[in-house]
């Protein structure tokens, strides 16, 4: 079986280390996984006044999530939480009430920062948000990546063998997790 993974980059920066990490993850993933980015940068701020007439950006986001088999969050940590832009996207995805696009959608979280705890606090907070959205999450392995200069090239080649092996293992486990969830949990 092959599965389509929609991936979110939590950073809007053109120089994002998390975007660089995403390139490595796609390179190292098993062949059973195909990838589509789900863009978040053009979403307006969520406002429930718009629930009755969802803007095109919100509709496109929901449709993109509903089209894929699983979602992968690749996110920085901002002030010990996920960036507001990513939280905003999840808020749009979760509404209007009763149409939560993340419901039952298998997910995994990974993130990079220059600091030693590598987005650990933001990831824990994201786990709470995804639990509320009823998205089954891969609980292990966890992946807190300290992004040192040169660790991953702009094309996504990993320079350090142990990091490369770890990221490959993370993606293999994610593939197995997606397969397991989709086998037992009806979607849609
Ligand atoms: C940061 N950074 C940061 N790093 C961290 O490990 N924990 C944190 O809480 C924060 N907080 C934070 C807030 C804000 C507003 C900024 C702009 C940055 C540093 C951050 O990890 C670094 O800028 C990364 O390069 C951001 O990821 P992207 O955008 O390169 O993917």
Boltz pocket constraint, residues with backbone or C-beta under 6 A from the ligand:
constraints:
  - pocket:
      binder: B
      contacts: [[A, 11], [A, 12], [A, 13], [A, 15], [A, 16], [A, 17], [A, 18], [A, 19], [A, 75], [A, 76], [A, 77], [A, 78], [A, 79], [A, 80], [A, 81], [A, 112], [A, 113], [A, 114], [A, 115], [A, 117], [A, 118], [A, 119]]
      max_distance: 6.0
